[in-house]
Amino acid sequence: MSHLFKIIMISAISMNAFFMVLWTDYKTRYNLFRLFEVSELIFVSIYSSEFCMKLYVDPVNYWKDGYNLLDVVIIIIIFIPYSLRKIKGKHYPYLNIADGVQSLRILKLITYSRGIRVDGWTDLQEQLDARNLILSRSFTIIFILLASFVFLSMFVGVMIIHTEDSIKKFEQELMLERRMNLMEEKQVILKRQQEEVGKLMQTQKDLDHKSFTELVEKFKKTLRHTDPMVLDDFGTSLPFIDIYLSTLDNQDATIYKLQELYYEIVHVLSLMLEDLPQKKQSQSSEKVDEK
């Protein structure tokens, strides 16, 4: 009944619910897989320790409290996936259902939240019992559970949406910053190239060269393969190169088909040439017979 113990348990249950919501996103689960595994072991250890401590303090009256029985049911639900993985293996088809039922862990808050256990429903339920409504208790329990899950899901959903929006905004700002840095670097390189070309032109005026081509050839010898070059021509862009290579592939395929067609034409012509002397001989024999 310690106040500190209740705070620790409520915090653990709330953090467990938060991690379970994050677990539903594939990308987050892939990036933080180890963290989720360690946190799962910690939460299961906390729930098991809570059960053992309460059972040790009062082993008889523990089973008379309905909320304690609810905790026992939740602990059984927690260990169902582990048992199925040990018995049936990791590829058991109904293992996902067992993992989905783990969302019922949030019901452990009922034990530590007095507001959830009274919340004005006790007086209302007494009035319903006075009118001899048989299904009133079932209706009240189902309504409370559904309302709690709906509002909790809405709260978590809103938090996740705002978090995703913040992440997307941060990524957009980061991309914009990278583009600005690239543009600045590009401008610096272009400015340096313009200065070098200007120096080259000034050198041509000051020195006596036979032609500008000779000057360019000498300038080429001073260049290194690591010197950056900024090219704005469309022909140097990656999409153009990709399309150009695809066009060359199609051109090669067309040439190959034309080559096969030419071979077939040559073969037909050769057969026609082989038949031509036979036809001439037959025609000459026919003329002799007519004479």
C-alpha positions in Angstrom: 0.0 0.0 0.0 3.0 2.3 -0.2 2.5 5.5 -2.1 6.0 5.2 -3.7 5.3 1.6 -4.7 2.1 2.8 -6.5 3.9 5.5 -8.3 6.6 3.0 -9.5 4.0 0.6 -10.7 1.8 3.2 -12.5 5.0 4.6 -14.2 6.0 1.1 -15.3 2.6 0.3 -16.7 2.4 3.6 -18.5 5.9 3.2 -20.0 5.0 -0.3 -21.1 1.9 0.9 -22.8 3.9 3.6 -24.6 6.5 1.1 -25.8 3.7 -1.2 -27.0 2.4 1.6 -29.1 5.8 2.3 -30.6 6.2 -1.4 -31.3 3.3 -1.2 -33.9 5.5 0.9 -36.2 7.8 -1.3 -38.3 10.5 1.3 -38.9 10.7 2.2 -35.2 10.7 -1.5 -34.2 13.5 -2.2 -36.6 15.7 0.6 -35.4 15.0 0.1 -31.7 14.7 -3.7 -31.6 17.3 -4.3 -28.9 15.8 -1.5 -26.7 12.3 -3.1 -27.0 13.7 -6.5 -26.0 15.4 -5.2 -22.9 12.4 -3.1 -21.9 10.1 -6.1 -22.3 12.3 -8.2 -19.9 12.3 -5.3 -17.4 8.5 -4.9 -17.5 7.9 -8.7 -17.2 10.3 -8.8 -14.2 8.5 -5.9 -12.5 5.1 -7.5 -12.9 6.4 -10.9 -11.7 8.1 -9.3 -8.7 4.9 -7.4 -7.8 2.9 -10.7 -7.9 5.5 -12.5 -5.7 5.6 -9.7 -3.1 1.9 -9.4 -2.8 1.5 -13.1 -2.5 4.2 -13.3 0.1 2.6 -10.6 2.3 -0.9 -12.1 2.3 -1.1 -15.5 0.6 -4.7 -16.2 1.7 -6.5 -12.9 1.3 -4.7 -12.2 -2.0 -7.0 -14.6 -3.8 -10.1 -13.0 -2.3 -9.6 -9.6 -4.1 -11.0 -9.4 -7.6 -8.3 -6.9 -8.7 -5.6 -9.3 -7.6 -7.3 -12.0 -9.7 -7.2 -9.5 -12.6 -3.5 -9.1 -12.1 -3.1 -12.9 -12.2 -5.0 -13.2 -15.4 -2.8 -10.4 -17.0 0.4 -12.2 -15.9 -0.9 -15.4 -17.5 -1.6 -13.5 -20.7 1.9 -12.0 -20.5 3.6 -15.4 -20.4 1.4 -16.9 -23.2 3.7 -15.7 -26.1 6.8 -17.0 -24.4 5.2 -20.4 -23.8 4.0 -20.6 -27.4 7.5 -19.8 -28.7 9.0 -22.5 -26.6 6.4 -25.2 -27.4 5.2 -24.3 -31.0 8.2 -22.4 -32.2 8.6 -18.8 -33.5 6.6 -19.4 -36.7 3.4 -20.5 -34.9 0.5 -18.9 -36.9 -1.5 -17.8 -33.9 1.5 -16.1 -32.2 0.5 -12.7 -33.5 -2.8 -13.0 -31.8 -1.1 -13.8 -28.5 1.1 -10.7 -29.0 -1.9 -8.5 -29.7 -3.6 -9.6 -26.5 -0.7 -8.1 -24.7 -2.4 -4.7 -24.9 -4.6 -5.9 -22.0 -1.6 -5.0 -19.7 -3.0 -1.5 -19.5 -5.8 -3.0 -17.3 -3.3 -3.2 -14.4 -3.8 0.5 -13.9 -7.2 -0.4 -12.5 -5.6 -1.8 -9.4 -3.6 1.3 -8.7 -6.1 4.0 -9.9 -8.9 4.7 -7.4 -10.5 7.0 -9.9 -10.9 4.2 -12.4 -12.4 1.8 -9.8 -15.1 4.4 -8.4 -15.4 7.2 -10.9 -19.1 7.7 -10.0 -20.1 4.4 -11.4 -20.6 2.8 -8.0 -23.6 4.9 -7.1 -25.1 4.5 -10.6 -24.6 0.8 -10.4 -26.4 0.7 -7.1 -29.4 2.4 -8.7 -29.4 -0.1 -11.6 -29.2 -3.0 -9.1 -32.2 -1.6 -7.2 -34.2 -1.8 -10.4 -33.3 -5.5 -10.8 -31.5 -5.0 -14.2 -29.7 -8.3 -14.7 -27.2 -7.3 -17.4 -26.4 -3.9 -15.9 -23.1 -5.0 -14.4 -21.9 -6.5 -17.7 -22.9 -3.3 -19.5 -21.1 -1.1 -17.0 -17.9 -3.1 -17.1 -17.9 -3.3 -20.9 -18.7 0.4 -21.2 -15.9 1.4 -18.8 -13.3 -0.8 -20.6 -14.3 0.4 -24.1 -14.3 4.0 -23.0 -10.9 3.7 -21.4 -9.4 2.0 -24.5 -11.0 4.5 -26.9 -9.7 7.6 -25.0 -6.3 6.1 -24.4 -6.0 5.2 -28.1 -7.0 8.7 -29.1 -4.5 10.2 -26.7 -1.7 8.0 -27.9 -2.7 8.5 -31.6 -2.6 12.3 -31.2 0.8 12.1 -29.6 2.1 9.9 -32.4 0.7 12.1 -35.1 2.4 15.2 -33.6 5.6 13.3 -33.2 5.6 12.2 -36.8 4.8 15.8 -38.0 7.7 17.1 -35.9 10.1 14.5 -37.4 8.9 15.2 -40.9 9.4 19.0 -40.3 12.9 18.4 -38.9 13.8 16.2 -41.9 12.6 18.9 -44.4 14.6 21.5 -42.6 17.6 19.3 -42.6 17.3 18.6 -46.4 16.9 22.4 -47.0 20.0 23.1 -45.0 21.9 20.5 -46.9 20.8 22.0 -50.2 21.8 25.5 -49.1 25.2 24.2 -48.1 25.6 22.5 -51.5 24.6 25.7 -53.3 27.1 27.7 -51.3 29.9 25.2 -52.1 28.8 25.2 -55.8 29.0 29.0 -55.9 32.5 28.9 -54.3 33.7 26.4 -56.9 32.2 28.4 -59.8 33.8 31.6 -58.5 37.2 29.9 -58.2 36.9 28.5 -61.8 36.0 31.9 -63.1 39.0 33.4 -61.5 41.2 30.7 -62.9 39.8 31.2 -66.4 40.3 34.9 -66.0 43.9 34.4 -65.0 44.3 32.1 -68.1 42.9 34.7 -70.4 45.2 37.4 -68.8 48.2 35.1 -69.3 47.3 34.7 -73.0 47.3 38.5 -73.3 50.6 39.0 -71.4 52.6 36.1 -72.9 53.3 35.4 -76.5 51.6 32.1 -77.5 51.0 30.7 -80.9 47.3 30.0 -80.2 44.8 29.7 -77.4 44.8 25.9 -77.9 48.5 25.7 -76.9 47.7 27.7 -73.8 44.9 25.4 -72.9 47.1 22.3 -73.4 49.6 23.8 -71.0 46.8 24.5 -68.5 45.6 20.9 -68.7 49.0 19.7 -67.5 48.5 21.7 -64.3 45.1 20.1 -63.5 44.7 17.2 -61.0 42.2 14.4 -61.1 40.9 15.5 -57.6 40.0 19.0 -58.8 36.2 19.5 -58.4 34.2 20.6 -61.5 30.7 22.1 -61.4 28.8 21.2 -64.6 25.3 22.8 -65.3 24.9 21.1 -68.7 21.8 18.8 -69.0 24.0 16.2 -70.6 26.0 15.7 -67.4 23.0 15.0 -65.2 22.3 11.5 -63.8 18.8 11.2 -65.3 20.2 12.1 -68.8 23.0 9.5 -68.4 20.6 6.9 -67.3 18.2 7.5 -70.3 21.2 7.7 -72.6 22.5 4.3 -71.5 19.0 2.8 -71.8 18.8 4.2 -75.3 22.2 2.6 -76.2 20.9 -0.8 -74.9 17.8 -0.5 -77.0 20.0 0.5 -80.0 22.2 -2.6 -79.5 19.1 -4.8 -79.4 17.8 -3.2 -82.6 21.1 -3.7 -84.4 21.2 -7.3 -83.2 17.7 -7.9 -84.6 18.6 -6.3 -87.9 21.7 -8.4 -88.1 19.6 -11.6 -87.7 17.2 -10.3 -90.4 20.1 -9.7 -92.8 21.4 -13.2 -92.1 18.0 -14.6 -92.9 17.8 -12.5 -96.1 21.3 -13.7 -97.2 20.3 -17.3 -96.6 17.1 -16.9 -98.7 19.0 -15.3 -101.5 21.6 -18.1 -101.4 18.9 -20.7 -101.7 17.4 -18.8 -104.6 20.8 -18.8 -106.3 21.2 -22.5 -105.9 17.8 -23.1 -107.5 18.5 -20.7 -110.4 20.7 -23.1 -112.5 18.2 -25.9 -112.1 15.5 -23.7 -113.5 17.6 -22.6 -116.4 18.4 -26.2 -117.3 14.8 -27.2 -117.1 13.8 -24.3 -119.3 16.5 -25.2 -121.9 15.4 -28.9 -121.9 11.8 -27.8 -122.5 12.9 -25.7 -125.6 14.8 -28.6 -127.0 11.8 -30.9 -126.7 9.6 -28.4 -128.4 12.0 -28.2 -131.4 
